[in-house]
Amino acid sequence: MEPLHLLFVTDAFMTTDMGGAERVLWEQARRLAKRGHRIRILAGCPAGLLREPEVLEGVAVRYFPRDEWGALTHLVTAYRNCRAALRACVREGRVDLLSADLPLAAFTALAPPRPVPAPAIVTFYAPWDEEFRAKVLGARQVPRSVAFQASCRRLLQRFTLRRSEGVLCLSDFTREKAEQITSLRGKRVAVIPGGVDCERFAPGPDKAGPRASLGLPREGTLLLTVRRLTPRMGLEHLLQAFQEVAGYFPGAYLLLAGAGPLRGALEDGIRAAGLVGRARLLGFVPEEDLPVLYRAADLFVLPTAALEGFGMVTLEALASGLPVLATPVGGTLEILRGLPGPFLADDPSPAAIARGLRRFLAMPAPEREALGARCRGHAVARYAWERVIPQVEAYFAGAASRRGDGLG
């Protein structure tokens, strides 16, 4: 295959923001670069943290400033700065394909007149309006102002998806959401899952070493979740579920890793439930410490209440040999399909999560170990990046050959 000159554009990048979408983009970019393609990334960066252009593992990265003050100011400055930076990228070198990640950058890149005269695809992670509603209010009653802003986001995302030459989704769940927004179906709305680095995320020889290095309890059963502390993640449900089972399993501990606006409420919930010393908020865990954290745990819990587009943390846990108990929300069902054992709660409620916790905590140690080995095998066989990247490469190559005014 002739090397592609590929330009990624995104609202945020792993050097200043790290979530599932940022991780997917970076893994795609660096692994395509290793396969001989010429890769550049243009990423939004908070104005106060603006970085100089840099080269990371053969990938050229440059940044445009985005304003963090207020929704309108953010939109206007990000749009203006991103378009100027896109035009500069075109002047600097050939672009065979533009890959737009995250809604604002995608809209900026595809709004007429296009600043990049090349075919463009959009990676669709979730409906922008639904994410906004969940982030702002956690699916509670929506005031008119929020409803209006959400409607605007949906219209902009619909426009962007229809203007692109292809839409890439990580799951059938997100594909269905994209088709609902665009009213389009067909081969240009493709599904290629995210992947996992199975060398980096792998079981360790024991749990004592990782626990000691992180200052975690040496004995007992550690239940772990890694989530942004926001309402749609279901963390309050998980805390209620753990409260139900903690008295029956005195050796069980709950670890919640992540940062976000719910930290105060969760701290209050831990105190009110009498779980101080049994449930801990670890705060933000740096990317380099995540593999060790997974190795230290016995069970990973994904208590999502709404809108789980895919779930990179689920793959990382499975690859680490960690059984997963998840709520049956969104793309999670697709990841866990084919795995035996108590992997899915009946629903997202605290009672259903508690039943799943009881099933796992009652398992004998040999059964838990066998379960972990099956999880590792499942991740390696289906989701190792070495298996996923050739699919991404073929899709990008096909998209680069298209010309036109989008899907419809």
C-alpha positions as a printed Julia matrix, in Angstrom:
408×3 Matrix{Float64}:
   0.0     0.0    0.0
   1.25    3.47  -0.9
   1.83    5.59   2.23
  -1.09    7.85   3.12
  -0.64   11.47   4.14
  -3.2    11.58   6.92
  -4.23   14.6    9.02
  -6.17   14.06  12.25
  -8.01   17.03  13.76
  -9.48   16.9   17.24
 -10.82   19.1   20.02
  -8.38   17.62  22.54
  -5.29   15.42  22.68
  -3.67   13.14  25.22
  -0.95   15.64  26.16
  -3.53   17.81  27.94
  -6.7    15.67  28.04
  -7.0    11.9   28.27
 -10.16    9.94  27.77
 -11.29    7.06  25.6
 -11.56    9.14  22.41
  -8.11   10.66  22.9
  -6.64    7.2   23.48
  -8.23    5.77  20.32
  -6.93    8.62  18.16
  -3.4     8.35  19.52
  -3.19    4.59  19.1
  -4.47    4.83  15.54
  -2.03    7.62  14.7
   1.13    6.14  16.16
   0.46    2.64  14.85
  -0.29    3.9   11.34
   2.95    5.89  11.47
   4.81    2.66  12.32
   3.25    1.1    9.21
   4.88    3.77   7.05
   2.12    6.38   6.74
   2.78   10.11   7.14
   0.69   11.18  10.11
  -0.02   14.64  11.49
  -2.33   15.65  14.34
  -3.89   19.07  14.87
  -5.34   19.31  18.38
  -7.11   21.86  20.51
  -5.31   22.89  23.68
  -6.38   25.18  26.55
  -4.97   28.63  25.82
  -3.11   28.74  29.14
  -1.43   25.38  28.44
  -0.63   25.86  24.76
   2.24   23.62  23.67
   4.81   24.07  20.95
   4.68   21.76  17.91
   6.31   18.41  18.65
   7.01   15.0   17.16
   5.83   12.0   19.2
   6.78    8.51  17.99
   7.05    9.74  14.42
   3.75   11.69  14.55
   3.9    15.45  14.03
   1.59   17.24  16.49
   0.67   20.91  16.47
  -1.88   22.72  18.6
  -4.41   25.49  18.3
  -5.59   27.47  21.35
  -9.11   27.09  22.65
 -10.71   29.36  25.22
 -11.99   27.67  28.38
 -14.22   30.58  29.43
 -17.9    30.1   28.61
 -19.62   28.03  25.93
 -20.04   30.77  23.3
 -16.52   32.13  23.65
 -15.14   28.59  23.5
 -17.02   27.78  20.32
 -16.08   30.98  18.52
 -12.38   30.99  19.4
 -11.94   27.26  18.79
 -13.65   27.55  15.38
 -11.51   30.49  14.3
  -8.22   29.1   15.57
  -8.82   25.6   14.26
  -9.67   26.75  10.74
  -6.57   28.96  10.6
  -4.43   26.04  11.77
  -6.01   23.68   9.21
  -5.15   26.07   6.39
  -1.58   26.22   7.69
  -1.4    22.4    7.67
  -2.46   22.37   4.01
   0.27   24.87   3.14
   2.84   22.74   4.94
   2.23   19.52   3.06
   0.05   17.05   1.21
  -3.17   15.74   2.79
  -4.76   12.61   1.31
  -7.41   12.23   4.0
  -8.71   14.3    6.9
  -9.88   12.31   9.93
 -11.99   14.44  12.27
 -12.4    13.38  15.9
 -14.84   14.95  18.37
 -17.74   17.16  17.29
 -16.41   20.71  17.4
 -13.25   19.98  15.43
 -15.26   17.94  12.94
 -17.73   20.76  12.34
 -14.89   23.27  11.99
 -13.13   21.1    9.42
 -16.22   20.4    7.33
 -18.05   23.74   7.39
 -17.95   25.37   3.94
 -15.69   26.37   2.43
 -13.62   23.41   3.58
 -10.14   24.53   4.66
  -8.69   21.13   3.66
  -9.36   20.11   0.02
  -9.32   16.36   0.71
 -11.87   13.66   1.53
 -12.88   13.7    5.19
 -14.17   11.08   7.57
 -15.62   11.61  11.03
 -15.13    9.25  13.95
 -18.44    9.18  15.79
 -18.19    8.32  19.49
 -21.61    9.44  20.74
 -24.43   11.92  20.05
 -23.15   15.36  21.01
 -26.54   16.51  22.33
 -27.01   13.46  24.57
 -23.49   13.82  25.98
 -24.18   17.49  26.69
 -27.46   16.79  28.5
 -25.88   14.02  30.59
 -22.85   16.15  31.45
 -24.86   19.21  32.43
 -27.7    17.64  34.35
 -27.22   13.93  34.55
 -30.47   13.21  32.68
 -32.57   15.23  35.15
 -35.22   17.72  34.02
 -33.78   19.89  31.27
 -34.34   23.69  31.31
 -35.1    25.41  28.03
 -31.61   26.92  27.77
 -29.97   23.52  28.02
 -32.51   21.97  25.66
 -31.79   24.71  23.09
 -28.03   24.22  23.32
 -28.47   20.46  23.0
 -30.65   20.88  19.89
 -28.01   23.12  18.31
 -25.36   20.49  18.96
 -27.49   17.81  17.33
 -28.04   19.94  14.22
 -24.33   20.74  13.93
 -23.39   17.1   14.31
 -25.98   16.03  11.73
 -24.59   18.59   9.29
 -21.03   17.41   9.92
 -21.76   13.7    9.51
 -23.68   14.23   6.29
 -20.93   16.45   4.86
 -18.25   13.8    5.42
 -17.18   11.09   2.98
 -17.47    8.46   5.71
 -18.41    7.89   9.34
 -16.36    5.53  11.5
 -18.04    4.07  14.61
 -16.56    1.88  17.33
 -19.7    -0.2   17.94
 -23.03   -1.15  16.42
 -24.61    0.9   19.2
 -22.92    4.11  18.02
 -23.57    3.19  14.37
 -27.3     3.07  15.12
 -27.05    6.44  16.88
 -25.21    7.95  13.88
 -27.83    6.6   11.49
 -30.6     8.09  13.62
 -28.93   11.5   13.48
 -28.15   11.45   9.76
 -31.13    9.41   8.49
 -28.53    7.61   6.35
 -27.46    3.99   6.15
 -24.92    2.2    4.04
 -21.38    1.03   3.69
 -19.87    4.45   4.37
 -21.05    4.22   7.99
 -18.51    1.65   9.12
 -17.91   -0.14  12.43
 -14.34   -0.86  13.52
 -13.85   -1.36  17.26
 -11.28    0.31  19.41
  -8.29   -1.78  20.39
  -6.09   -2.42  23.38
  -2.33   -2.65  23.84
  -2.1    -6.23  25.1
   1.59   -5.91  25.95
   1.11   -2.86  28.14
  -2.13   -4.08  29.71
  -1.32   -7.6   30.85
  -1.6    -9.65  34.03
   1.26   -9.52  36.52
   2.83  -12.45  38.39
   0.97  -11.47  41.58
  -1.09   -8.69  43.11
   1.08   -7.97  46.13
   3.69   -5.95  44.22
   1.23   -3.66  42.4
  -0.75   -3.11  45.6
   2.35   -2.19  47.57
   3.57    0.23  44.88
   0.23    2.08  44.9
  -0.3     2.02  48.66
  -3.4    -0.2   48.42
  -4.56   -2.86  50.91
  -2.34   -5.93  50.61
  -5.1    -8.35  51.6
  -8.72   -8.64  50.55
 -10.65   -8.32  47.31
 -10.26   -5.03  45.43
 -13.17   -3.86  43.27
 -12.04   -1.16  40.84
 -13.65    1.34  38.52
 -11.87    3.96  36.37
 -14.31    6.65  35.32
 -14.82   10.37  35.0
 -16.81   11.4   38.04
 -19.94   12.53  36.18
 -23.6    11.5   36.57
 -23.92    9.24  33.52
 -21.1     7.0   34.76
 -23.37    5.47  37.44
 -20.88    5.84  40.3
 -23.52    6.75  42.85
 -25.31    3.51  41.94
 -22.07    1.58  42.4
 -21.53    3.11  45.84
 -25.08    2.15  46.87
 -24.52   -1.38  45.55
 -21.27   -1.74  47.48
 -23.01   -0.55  50.64
 -25.48   -3.44  50.22
 -22.77   -6.11  50.03
 -19.97   -4.67  52.19
 -21.35   -6.13  55.43
 -21.48   -9.65  53.97
 -17.94   -9.51  52.56
 -15.71   -7.7   55.11
 -12.61   -8.3   53.0
 -13.93   -6.37  50.0
 -12.77   -2.85  49.15
 -14.02   -0.42  46.49
 -11.6     1.83  44.58
 -12.89    4.68  42.39
 -10.24    6.21  40.13
 -10.93    9.43  38.27
 -11.69   13.11  38.61
 -14.81   15.15  38.02
 -17.64   17.23  39.49
 -19.18   14.38  41.52
 -16.17   13.97  43.82
 -17.73   15.94  46.67
 -21.03   14.08  46.46
 -19.23   10.73  46.4
 -17.1    11.66  49.41
 -20.3    12.6   51.28
 -21.89    9.32  50.19
 -18.95    7.28  51.5
 -19.17    8.97  54.9
 -22.97    8.7   55.09
 -22.84    4.98  54.23
 -20.21    4.28  56.87
 -17.75    3.09  54.23
 -14.72    5.19  55.2
 -11.77    2.81  54.95
 -13.72    0.43  52.7
 -14.35    2.72  49.73
 -11.66    5.1   48.44
 -11.56    7.86  45.85
  -8.13    7.63  44.23
  -8.47   10.83  42.2
  -6.95   11.16  38.75
  -4.6     8.27  38.0
  -1.84    9.09  35.48
  -1.84    7.09  32.28
   1.46    5.41  33.13
   0.02    4.04  36.4
  -3.12    2.47  34.93
  -1.61   -0.93  34.01
  -0.34   -1.36  37.59
  -3.74   -0.36  39.01
  -5.52   -2.99  36.91
  -3.02   -5.65  38.01
  -3.7    -4.79  41.65
  -7.47   -5.3   41.4
  -9.63   -8.42  41.45
 -12.74   -7.16  39.63
 -13.42   -4.21  37.34
 -16.88   -2.65  37.59
 -18.4    -0.54  34.82
 -21.64    0.85  36.33
 -22.63    3.12  33.41
 -26.11    4.61  33.75
 -26.37    5.99  30.2
 -24.56    6.35  26.87
 -21.57    4.0   26.85
 -20.43    4.31  23.25
 -17.71    1.68  23.5
 -15.6     1.43  26.66
 -11.81    1.47  26.33
 -11.4     0.86  30.07
 -13.33   -2.37  29.66
 -10.81   -3.6   27.09
  -7.88   -2.56  29.29
  -9.33   -4.45  32.25
  -9.99   -7.59  30.2
  -6.49   -7.53  28.7
  -5.1    -7.24  32.23
  -6.81  -10.51  33.11
  -9.44   -8.71  35.16
 -13.06   -9.94  35.12
 -15.57   -7.17  34.38
 -19.0    -6.63  35.89
 -20.86   -4.12  33.7
 -24.32   -2.68  33.28
 -26.02   -3.6   29.97
 -25.64   -0.13  28.44
 -24.56    0.75  24.9
 -21.46   -0.79  23.36
 -20.54   -2.72  26.51
 -22.81   -5.59  25.47
 -20.84   -5.99  22.25
 -17.47   -6.09  24.01
 -18.57   -8.73  26.5
 -20.49  -10.85  23.98
 -19.25  -14.42  24.01
 -17.74  -14.3   27.5
 -19.12  -16.82  30.0
 -19.7   -15.93  33.64
 -21.44  -13.13  35.57
 -20.29  -10.23  33.41
 -23.52   -8.3   32.92
 -25.8    -6.88  35.59
 -29.48   -7.29  34.86
 -29.94   -3.5   34.56
 -28.16   -0.3   35.7
 -29.84   -0.17  39.14
 -27.92   -0.4   42.44
 -29.78   -3.64  43.28
 -28.72   -5.29  40.01
 -25.1    -4.2   40.44
 -25.16   -5.53  44.02
 -26.37   -8.93  42.8
 -23.45   -9.07  40.37
 -20.99   -8.13  43.1
 -22.33  -10.89  45.33
 -21.94  -13.47  42.55
 -18.3   -12.53  42.06
 -17.37  -12.16  45.73
 -18.82  -15.61  46.47
 -16.64  -17.27  43.82
 -13.77  -19.52  44.98
 -10.3   -18.18  44.14
  -9.53  -20.84  41.47
 -12.74  -19.97  39.63
 -11.83  -16.27  39.7
  -8.39  -17.04  38.27
  -9.84  -19.13  35.45
 -12.29  -16.33  34.7
  -9.44  -13.82  34.47
  -7.57  -16.03  32.01
 -10.64  -16.26  29.76
 -10.98  -12.47  29.88
  -7.37  -12.03  28.78
  -7.84  -14.48  25.92
 -11.01  -12.72  24.79
  -9.26   -9.33  24.63
  -6.21  -10.66  22.78
  -8.25  -12.61  20.23
 -10.69   -9.83  19.36
  -9.3    -6.45  20.34
  -5.51   -6.42  20.21
  -4.44   -3.36  18.22
  -2.43   -5.64  15.93
  -5.76   -7.07  14.74
  -7.66   -3.78  14.63
  -5.18   -1.46  12.9
  -5.19   -3.29   9.52
  -8.98   -2.72   9.41
  -8.5     0.99  10.17
  -5.76    1.24   7.54
  -7.94   -0.36   4.86
 -10.88    1.9    5.71
  -8.74    5.04   5.58
  -7.24    4.0    2.26
 -10.69    3.48   0.78
 -11.94    6.81   2.14
  -8.92    8.65   0.72
  -9.95    7.6   -2.79
 -13.4     9.19  -2.51
 -14.35   12.57  -3.83
 -17.63   14.38  -3.46
 -19.77   16.44  -1.15
 -20.3    13.94   1.62
 -22.78   11.23   2.38
 -25.91   13.14   1.59
